[in-house]
C-alpha cells in the first residue's frame, strides 16, 4: 500500500452513501482503514507502467501491485483490471472470490 492509496480508501469509504451502506460511522470507518494500514506493507512506486488499464484511475492501484510484487488485486472492478494485471502475472479477484479461496485453503477459522 502507499500513501495515495490510503488517501483514496479514506475518501471513498467516508462518502455518505458508503457509510450508509456499511452502517458504520466515520470513526468506525477510519478505525478499519487504520487497521488495514497498520498491517499493510509500504510500497514505493519506483516504476510507473502507464497507461495500463482502460480507466486511468486504476493505474495507481496497478502500479502499487506491480512494484509491491502482489499476487492478486482484490476489486469488484475485475473487468478493468484483468488484462493489465495479467501482463504482470497478477491475478484479479472479487472480494467474495478472495474470501472463498482463503476459507478453502484454511487460512481463516471462524472464532479463532
C-alpha positions in Angstrom: 0.0 0.0 0.0 1.2 3.5 -0.5 0.1 6.9 0.9 -2.0 7.9 -2.1 -4.0 4.6 -2.0 -4.7 5.1 1.7 -6.0 8.6 1.0 -8.2 7.2 -1.8 -9.6 4.5 0.5 -10.5 7.1 3.1 -12.0 9.4 0.5 -14.2 6.7 -0.9 -15.1 4.9 2.4 -16.1 8.1 4.1 -18.6 9.1 1.4 -22.1 9.3 2.8 -23.5 6.6 0.5 -20.8 4.1 1.6 -21.1 4.9 5.3 -24.9 4.4 4.9 -24.4 1.1 3.1 -21.9 -0.2 5.6 -23.8 1.0 8.7 -20.5 2.5 10.0 -19.9 6.0 11.3 -16.8 7.9 10.2 -14.9 7.0 13.3 -15.5 3.3 12.8 -14.6 3.5 9.1 -11.3 5.4 10.0 -10.6 2.6 12.5 -11.0 0.0 9.8 -8.7 1.8 7.5 -6.2 2.4 10.3 -6.2 -1.3 10.9 -5.5 -2.1 7.2 -2.8 0.5 7.1 -1.1 -1.0 10.2 -0.7 -4.4 8.6 0.0 -3.3 5.0 3.4 -3.4 3.5 4.6 0.0 2.4 5.3 0.1 -1.4 7.5 2.7 -3.1 6.3 3.1 -6.7 9.7 3.2 -8.4 8.5 2.4 -11.9 5.2 3.6 -13.4 3.9 1.5 -16.2 1.4 3.8 -17.9 -1.0 3.5 -19.4 -2.1 0.2 -18.1 -5.9 -0.1 -18.0 -8.9 1.3 -19.7 -9.5 3.5 -16.7 -6.5 5.7 -16.0 -7.6 6.0 -12.4 -7.0 2.2 -12.0 -3.3 2.7 -13.0 -2.3 3.8 -9.5 -3.5 0.6 -8.0 -1.8 -1.4 -10.7 1.5 0.5 -10.2 1.4 -0.4 -6.5 0.6 -4.0 -7.2 3.4 -4.3 -9.7 6.0 -2.5 -7.6 4.9 -4.4 -4.5 5.1 -7.8 -6.2 1.5 -8.5 -5.4 0.0 -11.9 -6.2 -3.6 -10.6 -6.5 -5.6 -7.4 -6.8 -8.9 -7.5 -4.9 -11.6 -5.5 -6.6 -15.2 -5.6 -7.7 -13.9 -4.0 -10.9 -12.4 -7.2 -12.4 -13.2 -6.2 -16.0 -11.0 -3.1 -16.0 -8.1 -4.7 -14.1 -7.9 -8.2 -15.5 -6.0 -7.8 -18.8 -3.5 -5.2 -17.5 -2.7 -7.2 -14.3 -2.4 -10.5 -16.3 0.6 -9.0 -18.2 2.5 -8.8 -14.9 1.3 -12.2 -13.6 -1.1 -10.7 -11.1 -4.5 -12.3 -10.6 -7.6 -10.3 -10.1 -10.4 -11.4 -7.8 -13.6 -10.0 -6.3 -13.6 -9.8 -2.5 -16.1 -12.7 -2.5 -13.7 -14.9 -4.6 -10.7 -14.0 -2.4 -12.5 -14.7 0.9 -13.9 -18.0 -0.5 -10.3 -19.0 -1.6 -8.9 -18.1 1.9 -11.6 -20.2 3.6 -11.0 -23.2 1.3 -7.3 -23.1 2.0 -7.9 -23.0 5.7 -6.3 -19.6 6.3 -9.4 -18.5 8.1 -11.0 -20.2 11.0 -14.1 -18.7 12.5 -13.8 -17.9 16.2 -10.1 -18.4 16.3 
